[in-house]
Amino acid sequence: MIKDFPGHDTHAPARHGETTGGFDKSPGWLDWYDGPSEPTFRLPAGAVDAHCHVFGPGEDFPFAPERKYTPCDASAAQLFALRDRLGFERNVIVQATCHGADNRALVDALRRSEGRARGVATVRRDVTGEELAELDAAGVRGVRFNFVKRLVDRVPTDSLEEIVAKIAPLGWHVVIYFEAEDLPALYDFFSAIPTDVVVDHMGRPDVTKDVDGPEFGLFLRFMRENPNVWTKVSCPERLSVTGPRALDGEQHAYTDVVPFARRVVEDFPDRVLWGTDWPHPNLKDHMPDDGLLVDYLPRIATTPELQQKLLVDNPQRLYWPEGA
Ligand SMILES: O=C(O)c1cc(C(=O)O)oc(=O)c1
């Protein structure tokens, strides 16, 4: 059973950068950017921020004992304020690893969204049908499998297969997060997943390498060979090496990532999604202005048709297939 926790608007709201509940932020933690600029790029009506998270608040939804980092709070109310500021209509909230397989903060945010958010949960192999039904009723439509070693301990493949068998009848999909260097070893396992599959952040390419080279070529081949695979062309702020950063009004941020994202959007226009990744866990050297991240979009989806698919039609097909 998912227990209802006391609503956090009964408490004083967490201030920007705070962590409540007696947790200390990881050393060097960067807080999300307060007061983002209003985007210059006008998002199409019905746009979905298809990758974002909530953290805690720690006081109401404690972070998981097995977590690899402790963030600042980033509440549902703060996420929805960002949604409105940037001009998005809806969100897809992805369970963050700092909450492990405890989906209470996610479920609470989904319930508060009044149908304007769907979720991607993390579950263990022993999850029951009753728990899955409850997650489904709250708006969860997928599970996340994480292979990034700095974020999680490795879960054995047979556990993941067992989870897939449980979620497939619900029509859910699998979100996978991995580093480009691990794709060769995981390629066959990923290709055998029978549900839709969504790859986080383009499989984290090394953007100092050639967009036409073998590493990114393998990722493009993975998408070409598996028509059930989608990807998020998100996180330029994570992948960029030379920037410039989305700060101080910069309108050409993360130029080194543009050719990679643009290639994917143009080759697979019906299987791409985009999200802010707010509140941007584990960034080390800067925190982007989310308004300027939205201004990055027309550089990777260069026509109104591509923008409509990326931001509206594709997320709607995957997360609100019943209609707007
Ligand atoms: O690269 C990351 O650090 C990261 C972490 C998480 C998470 O902790 O869930 O999610 C993301 O999308 C990206």
The ligand as an SDF file (V2000), in Angstrom:
LIG
                    3D

 13 13  0  0  0  0  0  0  0  0999 V2000
   22.6880   12.2520  -14.2820 O   0  0  0  0  0  0  0  0  0  0  0  0
   22.1350   12.3220  -13.1570 C   0  0  0  0  0  0  0  0  0  0  0  0
   22.7600   12.5530  -12.1010 O   0  0  0  0  0  0  0  0  0  0  0  0
   20.6880   12.0760  -13.0670 C   0  0  0  0  0  0  0  0  0  0  0  0
   20.1570   11.5840  -11.8740 C   0  0  0  0  0  0  0  0  0  0  0  0
   18.8470   11.2340  -11.8350 C   0  0  0  0  0  0  0  0  0  0  0  0
   18.2650   10.5820  -10.6610 C   0  0  0  0  0  0  0  0  0  0  0  0
   18.9090   10.5860   -9.6110 O   0  0  0  0  0  0  0  0  0  0  0  0
   17.1650   10.0350  -10.8040 O   0  0  0  0  0  0  0  0  0  0  0  0
   18.0420   11.4170  -12.8970 O   0  0  0  0  0  0  0  0  0  0  0  0
   18.5060   11.9620  -14.0770 C   0  0  0  0  0  0  0  0  0  0  0  0
   17.7070   12.0950  -15.0100 O   0  0  0  0  0  0  0  0  0  0  0  0
   19.8630   12.3000  -14.1580 C   0  0  0  0  0  0  0  0  0  0  0  0
  1  2  2  0
  2  3  1  0
  2  4  1  0
  4  5  1  0
  4 13  2  0
  5  6  2  0
  6  7  1  0
  6 10  1  0
  7  8  2  0
  7  9  1  0
 10 11  1  0
 11 12  2  0
 11 13  1  0
M  END
$$$$
